[in-house]
């Protein structure tokens, strides 16, 4: 057994909320060995991030506090240290990479300055020494053109580059323990693979320990030596990574392993954690064992509903003293697609490939530069805004972020019924609220929730509310723009099952936009792979997976986490 670098003993963390106390972490015992990586896995609300904040001494008090337990690091109990003592350890001996790099970096300072500050504060370097070391760190984490990149502001860098800046900042003082809180959740699969490989290399090079927090077991298959699984504040299972994947003991662990869409299997319905918790690991739903059958196109039942012809959307690049247009960014550059009624077209590609711009342009939320949008035989490219407003009764969109697409000042009832009011659906408020309650039941929520506000719901529940709002106008066509990318794997499975059920019930047509090929392969009949504004490959979902033609498609497929530790893959 390797010597422990950090020991958590009987840790309890409480939060006071509306007169009651919620125990976010319950008597947690966890060892992080020297030079090893421990994966801490669980869904939102399981207590993983609270555990990491407790280690760093960052639990907000009030409303939270460590009510009991010890966190032993280098012979000291971190829970008993003063603010000044903790400040010397934080960043120096124990560093942390947060989930969202955009909110973790200060937008008014260059990224180079922000790392310089860490080196000056903790390592006692002067400005010249700090800048030289920052450039070395940028080289180490693979940021292109380090000399120029240190002068950039956060908004001038991509999501993957910002996450590399956060890794460089965390590595600046060569910590003994690096805590990674969901560092790859919002990244494309290719960038995610690069970041995971980078962290593995850095760990081996510096011999540090890592606590890697995620909701996706597939992500830590390659990176972790041990896995600890948390559920509702409790540690329910801990073992070597290989043993967790070969023989999971707890029903919750079995559920987490089973509910991610697989590239090899295609069940009619995805498994969820709830299936395992209710049936103690014995799944009784036959649809979740039965393979999906290929749906042949029936010209009568599946006519072309939407056709995009030579579609282009270019954005001006301004420059010079007077802000003149010096060039054009071709976000979408000559796209031709057809979407058939009752079918799902998947659009897949990395951030910046143009898929979201195309989706929003179809609904004329962004005005196209060139080309045609033909919906149900009608050219809607240049119709008036009033006519387009009427068209949106048939065409809806579910946005990526359920947090920012729901008005925090409106009740759920008002949010769902607002489109009905605009389009004159329902006689009065009572009738519209009755319809909204039915829609909530349809998406798996209670009709009694109409008077609640968005902050009272989890991320998965908010996404269901967004789906209910989109269904309120009884549309024929829905664009799902990365609508499951920010969700836990089990909630993602629930939402994908729901979208399929709604399609079967209402004969809905979807364009499903995502950077995750495994999710798109599961839900889509056909897939268009986008790269640099163009569709580089278009085929059935099975064909794309089994016989990819374009090198870019092959790159996307190879970057998807296999969900199996490397040593198990080699044996297969």
ChimeraX attribute file (.defattr): number of C-alpha atoms within 10 A of each C-alpha:
attribute: neighborCount
match mode: 1-to-1
recipient: residues
	/A:1	4
	/A:2	10
	/A:3	11
	/A:4	17
	/A:5	19
	/A:6	23
	/A:7	19
	/A:8	21
	/A:9	16
	/A:10	15
	/A:11	20
	/A:12	22
	/A:13	23
	/A:14	19
	/A:15	19
	/A:16	14
	/A:17	11
	/A:18	5
	/A:19	6
	/A:20	8
	/A:21	12
	/A:22	12
	/A:23	20
	/A:24	20
	/A:25	28
	/A:26	19
	/A:27	17
	/A:28	20
	/A:29	16
	/A:30	19
	/A:31	17
	/A:32	22
	/A:33	22
	/A:34	17
	/A:35	19
	/A:36	23
	/A:37	24
	/A:38	26
	/A:39	28
	/A:40	30
	/A:41	27
	/A:42	28
	/A:43	20
	/A:44	18
	/A:45	15
	/A:46	20
	/A:47	24
	/A:48	29
	/A:49	23
	/A:50	19
	/A:51	24
	/A:52	20
	/A:53	15
	/A:54	22
	/A:55	22
	/A:56	21
	/A:57	20
	/A:58	15
	/A:59	19
	/A:60	11
	/A:61	10
	/A:62	9
	/A:63	11
	/A:64	20
	/A:65	18
	/A:66	19
	/A:67	14
	/A:68	14
	/A:69	18
	/A:70	20
	/A:71	22
	/A:72	19
	/A:73	19
	/A:74	11
	/A:75	10
	/A:76	12
	/A:77	15
	/A:78	21
	/A:79	19
	/A:80	13
	/A:81	12
	/A:82	10
	/A:83	9
	/A:84	9
	/A:85	11
	/A:86	19
	/A:87	15
	/A:88	13
	/A:89	16
	/A:90	18
	/A:91	25
	/A:92	22
	/A:93	18
	/A:94	23
	/A:95	24
	/A:96	24
	/A:97	23
	/A:98	20
	/A:99	20
	/A:100	18
	/A:101	21
	/A:102	17
	/A:103	10
	/A:104	14
	/A:105	19
	/A:106	15
	/A:107	13
	/A:108	9
	/A:109	13
	/A:110	19
	/A:111	25
	/A:112	24
	/A:113	19
	/A:114	18
	/A:115	26
	/A:116	25
	/A:117	19
	/A:118	20
	/A:119	24
	/A:120	16
	/A:121	14
	/A:122	17
	/A:123	13
	/A:124	12
	/A:125	16
	/A:126	13
	/A:127	14
	/A:128	11
	/A:129	13
	/A:130	22
	/A:131	21
	/A:132	12
	/A:133	17
	/A:134	28
	/A:135	21
	/A:136	16
	/A:137	21
	/A:138	24
	/A:139	15
	/A:140	16
	/A:141	23
	/A:142	17
	/A:143	19
	/A:144	11
	/A:145	11
	/A:146	19
	/A:147	17
	/A:148	10
	/A:149	20
	/A:150	21
	/A:151	14
	/A:152	16
	/A:153	19
	/A:154	24
	/A:155	15
	/A:156	14
	/A:157	15
	/A:158	14
	/A:159	20
	/A:160	22
	/A:161	21
	/A:162	22
	/A:163	27
	/A:164	25
	/A:165	29
	/A:166	26
	/A:167	26
	/A:168	24
	/A:169	26
	/A:170	24
	/A:171	26
	/A:172	23
	/A:173	17
	/A:174	19
	/A:175	22
	/A:176	21
	/A:177	29
	/A:178	24
	/A:179	25
	/A:180	24
	/A:181	22
	/A:182	21
	/A:183	25
	/A:184	24
	/A:185	19
	/A:186	17
	/A:187	20
	/A:188	22
	/A:189	23
	/A:190	20
	/A:191	20
	/A:192	21
	/A:193	18
	/A:194	18
	/A:195	22
	/A:196	17
	/A:197	14
	/A:198	16
	/A:199	19
	/A:200	16
	/A:201	14
	/A:202	17
	/A:203	21
	/A:204	12
	/A:205	9
	/A:206	13
	/A:207	16
	/A:208	19
	/A:209	24
	/A:210	29
	/A:211	22
	/A:212	24
	/A:213	27
	/A:214	25
	/A:215	25
	/A:216	23
	/A:217	27
	/A:218	19
	/A:219	25
	/A:220	26
	/A:221	24
	/A:222	20
	/A:223	22
	/A:224	21
	/A:225	19
	/A:226	22
	/A:227	26
	/A:228	22
	/A:229	24
	/A:230	24
	/A:231	19
	/A:232	17
	/A:233	21
	/A:234	19
	/A:235	22
	/A:236	17
	/A:237	18
	/A:238	22
	/A:239	17
	/A:240	14
	/A:241	23
	/A:242	20
	/A:243	14
	/A:244	23
	/A:245	21
	/A:246	11
	/A:247	11
	/A:248	18
	/A:249	16
	/A:250	17
	/A:251	21
	/A:252	24
	/A:253	27
	/A:254	21
	/A:255	23
	/A:256	25
	/A:257	23
	/A:258	19
	/A:259	22
	/A:260	23
	/A:261	24
	/A:262	17
	/A:263	18
	/A:264	9
	/A:265	12
	/A:266	19
	/A:267	17
	/A:268	18
	/A:269	25
	/A:270	22
	/A:271	25
	/A:272	25
	/A:273	22
	/A:274	19
	/A:275	20
	/A:276	21
	/A:277	17
	/A:278	12
	/A:279	11
	/A:280	14
	/A:281	18
	/A:282	11
	/A:283	17
	/A:284	12
	/A:285	11
	/A:286	11
	/A:287	13
	/A:288	17
	/A:289	16
	/A:290	13
	/A:291	13
	/A:292	14
	/A:293	9
	/A:294	10
	/A:295	8
	/A:296	8
	/A:297	14
	/A:298	10
	/A:299	10
	/A:300	8
	/A:301	11
	/A:302	16
	/A:303	16
	/A:304	18
	/A:305	19
	/A:306	20
	/A:307	19
	/A:308	21
	/A:309	15
	/A:310	14
	/A:311	22
	/A:312	24
	/A:313	23
	/A:314	18
	/A:315	13
	/A:316	12
	/A:317	12
	/A:318	13
	/A:319	11
	/A:320	8
	/A:321	6
	/A:322	7
	/A:323	9
	/A:324	11
	/A:325	12
	/A:326	10
	/A:327	12
	/A:328	12
	/A:329	12
	/A:330	18
	/A:331	21
	/A:332	29
	/A:333	21
	/A:334	17
	/A:335	18
	/A:336	16
	/A:337	15
	/A:338	14
	/A:339	22
	/A:340	21
	/A:341	23
	/A:342	20
	/A:343	25
	/A:344	24
	/A:345	27
	/A:346	30
	/A:347	29
	/A:348	28
	/A:349	28
	/A:350	20
	/A:351	18
	/A:352	15
	/A:353	21
	/A:354	23
	/A:355	31
	/A:356	24
	/A:357	21
	/A:358	25
	/A:359	21
	/A:360	17
	/A:361	20
	/A:362	24
	/A:363	21
	/A:364	19
	/A:365	12
	/A:366	13
	/A:367	16
	/A:368	21
	/A:369	15
	/A:370	16
	/A:371	17
	/A:372	19
	/A:373	25
	/A:374	18
	/A:375	19
	/A:376	14
	/A:377	11
	/A:378	12
	/A:379	14
	/A:380	18
	/A:381	20
	/A:382	13
	/A:383	13
	/A:384	9
	/A:385	10
	/A:386	8
	/A:387	11
	/A:388	17
	/A:389	16
	/A:390	12
	/A:391	16
	/A:392	19
	/A:393	20
	/A:394	15
	/A:395	23
	/A:396	23
	/A:397	23
	/A:398	24
	/A:399	21
	/A:400	21
	/A:401	19
	/A:402	24
	/A:403	17
	/A:404	10
	/A:405	13
	/A:406	22
	/A:407	15
	/A:408	14
	/A:409	11
	/A:410	15
	/A:411	16
	/A:412	26
	/A:413	25
	/A:414	22
	/A:415	22
	/A:416	29
	/A:417	24
	/A:418	17
	/A:419	18
	/A:420	21
	/A:421	15
	/A:422	11
	/A:423	14
	/A:424	11
	/A:425	16
	/A:426	15
	/A:427	9
	/A:428	10
	/A:429	14
	/A:430	10
	/A:431	13
	/A:432	21
	/A:433	19
	/A:434	15
	/A:435	20
	/A:436	26
	/A:437	21
	/A:438	16
	/A:439	23
	/A:440	23
	/A:441	15
	/A:442	18
	/A:443	22
	/A:444	15
	/A:445	16
	/A:446	13
	/A:447	18
	/A:448	11
	/A:449	16
	/A:450	18
	/A:451	12
	/A:452	14
	/A:453	18
	/A:454	22
	/A:455	13
	/A:456	11
	/A:457	14
	/A:458	15
	/A:459	20
	/A:460	20
	/A:461	19
	/A:462	20
	/A:463	28
	/A:464	26
	/A:465	27
	/A:466	26
	/A:467	27
	/A:468	25
	/A:469	27
	/A:470	23
	/A:471	28
	/A:472	22
	/A:473	20
	/A:474	15
	/A:475	19
	/A:476	20
	/A:477	28
	/A:478	24
	/A:479	25
	/A:480	23
	/A:481	22
	/A:482	20
	/A:483	24
	/A:484	28
	/A:485	20
	/A:486	17
	/A:487	23
	/A:488	21
	/A:489	25
	/A:490	24
	/A:491	24
	/A:492	23
	/A:493	23
	/A:494	23
	/A:495	23
	/A:496	20
	/A:497	18
	/A:498	18
	/A:499	19
	/A:500	18
	/A:501	16
	/A:502	15
	/A:503	19
	/A:504	13
	/A:505	9
	/A:506	13
	/A:507	18
	/A:508	21
	/A:509	24
	/A:510	27
	/A:511	21
	/A:512	25
	/A:513	28
	/A:514	25
	/A:515	25
	/A:516	23
	/A:517	26
	/A:518	19
	/A:519	23
	/A:520	24
	/A:521	24
	/A:522	22
	/A:523	24
	/A:524	22
	/A:525	20
	/A:526	21
	/A:527	28
	/A:528	25
	/A:529	24
	/A:530	24
	/A:531	21
	/A:532	17
	/A:533	24
	/A:534	21
	/A:535	23
	/A:536	17
	/A:537	17
	/A:538	20
	/A:539	17
	/A:540	16
	/A:541	22
	/A:542	19
	/A:543	14
	/A:544	22
	/A:545	19
	/A:546	10
	/A:547	11
	/A:548	17
	/A:549	15
	/A:550	13
	/A:551	11
	/A:552	16
	/A:553	22
	/A:554	14
	/A:555	13
	/A:556	20
	/A:557	20
	/A:558	13
	/A:559	17
	/A:560	19
	/A:561	20
	/A:562	16
	/A:563	18
	/A:564	19
	/A:565	23
	/A:566	13
	/A:567	11
	/A:568	12
	/A:569	10
	/A:570	7
	/A:571	6
	/A:572	5
